[in-house]
Amino acid sequence: MTWWMTSLQFVWDAFKLWIHNLFLGPFSNVDIFWILAPVYISLIITEIFQEKKGTSLGNATSNSVIALWGGVDFMRITLKSWTSFALSGAKLGIAVFILAYGVFILVLGLKASDLLRHVARIRVVSYIIIIFAPLYYTPVQMSVLYLFGAIAFFPLFYLVLYLIDKITPDPVSLKKDMGGNDAFPSTNNPFGNQKF
């Protein structure tokens, strides 16, 4: 029975760390708040006014800027404060991954790939920057607990945003973009038939 309790404690500790890094930490440290405030604002505005019903290829491509900028800045901070390969190497690896993700989004956008609608939503790109930013702007260190929480609870973050989109009314500007109020013919729906 001890392994069961240990496992539950691990998941609970990972959840608490996840909540702190996602919601509490960014508002308790001026340096990280200054970096993440535009990411949170962009997430909220884009989620409400642009991606409530899905995302267009152009919008998804523009989301690459967040990943590219975040990856470059994470690399800059890591190289500037290099301490040891064990510590800084993991942070550099994450920064390179985020930068590569941004390049991947940009390439998919240039090719007009429909895969882009699934891998480059603002909620995905923002989550990656928000969840890993504490590693670079605060004394928080990478650990198995941290990484587990970042991966395991991403579906919860995604689901919450999805439910908020479902229960909140559509803004007038989105209705016009989607063909309401005779703004555009309904055949010009930039979001395709994407549901979730």
N, C-alpha and C positions, 0 to 999 in steps of 0.2 A: 504494500500500500504506500510505501514511502516514495517510490518513483512516481506514482500518480500525483501525490501532493507536491512533489518537487516540480513536476511538469506544469501543474496548474499555477504554482507560484511563479515559474518562469514566464508563462503566458501573461499572467497578471502584471508582473514587473515590466514586461515588454510593452504592454498596453499603456501603463502609466507613463513610461518613458516616451512612447509614441504621442500620447496626448500632450505631454509637456513640450516636446519638440515641435509639434504641429501648431499648437494653439497658445501655450503659455510662455514658452521660452522667447519667441520673437517679440513679445510685448514687454519683456522684463530686461532687455538689453538694447541700449540705444544703437549700437553698431549693427546688430542683426536686424533690428526694426527698420533702420534706414534702408537696408538692402531689400528686405522682404515686403515692405509696405507697398511698393509698386507692383510686386508679384501678386499679392492678395487683392489689390484694387483691380488689377487687370483680370484676375480670375473672376471676381464678382461681376464686373461690368460685362466682360465677354460672355460669361455664362448666362447672364440675364438677356442681353441685347443681341448676341450673335449666335451662341451655340446652344440655346435652350432646346432646339429641335434637332440638333446635329450640327455639323460643321461643313462649310464649303471647302473646296480644295484650296482656294486662295487664302482663306482665314487660317486653315490648318498649316499651310506653308509659312504664313507670317508668325505662327507660334514657334517656329524654329529659332527665332531671334532670342527668345527667353532661354532656351536650352544652350544655344551657342554662347550667349553672354555669360550665363551662369557657369558653364564649363570652363570658359577662359578665365573668369575671375577666381573660380575655385583653384585652378591650376596656378594662377599668379600668387594667391595666398599661400598655397602649399610650398611652392618653390622659394618664396620669400622667407618662410619660417621653417625650412627643412630642419628636422632634428635627427631622425634616424630613419633607416630604410623601412623598418618594421612599422613605425608609426606613420611616417609621411608617405611611404610607398602605397599604403592602402588608400589614403586620401587622394593621392595623385591618380591612382587607378579609377576611383569613382569620378574624379574630375574629367579624366580622359573619356570614360564611358559616357558621361553627360554631353561632352563636346561631340563625340561620335554620334550620339543620338540626335543632336541638333543638325549635324551634317546629313544624317540619314533622312530626317524630315525634309530638309531642303532638297535633297536629290529626288525623293518621292514627289515633292511638289513640282520640280522641274519636269518630271516624267508624267505628271498628272495622274498618278496612281491612285486608285480608289482605296488602297490600303491606308493611305494618308488619313482618311476620315476616322480611322479606328485608332491609330497610334499617335496622333498629334492633336488630340483635343486639348483645350486649355486646361482642363482639370488634370490631365495626365502630366503635361509638361510642367505646370505649376507645382503639382505634388512633388515631383522629383526635386525641383529646386528648393521648395519649402522644407521638405523632410531632411535633406542632406546639408542645408545651410548651417545648422548648428555645429557641424563638424569643422567648419572653416572659420566661423565668426565668434565662437564661444569655446570655453575649455572642454566641452563635451568630447569624449573620445569614442572612436569606432569600437564596437564590440559585437559579439554574436547577438546579444540582447537587442542592441540598436538595429542591426541589420534585419533580424527576425521581425521586429515590430514594423519596420519600414515596408517590408514585403508583405507580411501576413495581414496587416490592417489596411493596406491600400484598397481592397475591395469595399471595405466599410466606408472609407472616404468617398469613393466613387458612388456607392449606393446612396449615401446621404445627399450628395449633390443631385443625383438622378431624382430622388424623391422630392427634393426642394423644387426642382424644375417642374415636376408633375403637379404639385399642389399650388404653386404660385401662378397667378394669371399672366398671360402673355402680354408683354409691353406693346403699345400701339406701333412702335417702330418695327418690331419683329413681324407683326401682322401685315404691315404694309410691304415689307420685304418678301413675305411669303405669298403675296398676291392678294391680300385683302384690301378693301377700300379702293379698288381699281388702280393701285399704284403700279403694279406690274401684272402682266398676265400670269395666271397660276402655273403655266407651263415653264416659267422661268424660276422655279423654286431652286435656289442655290444649294439646298440641303439634301436633295435627292430623296430617297424613300427610307433613309436611315431611322431606326427606332431607338435603340439603346446603345 
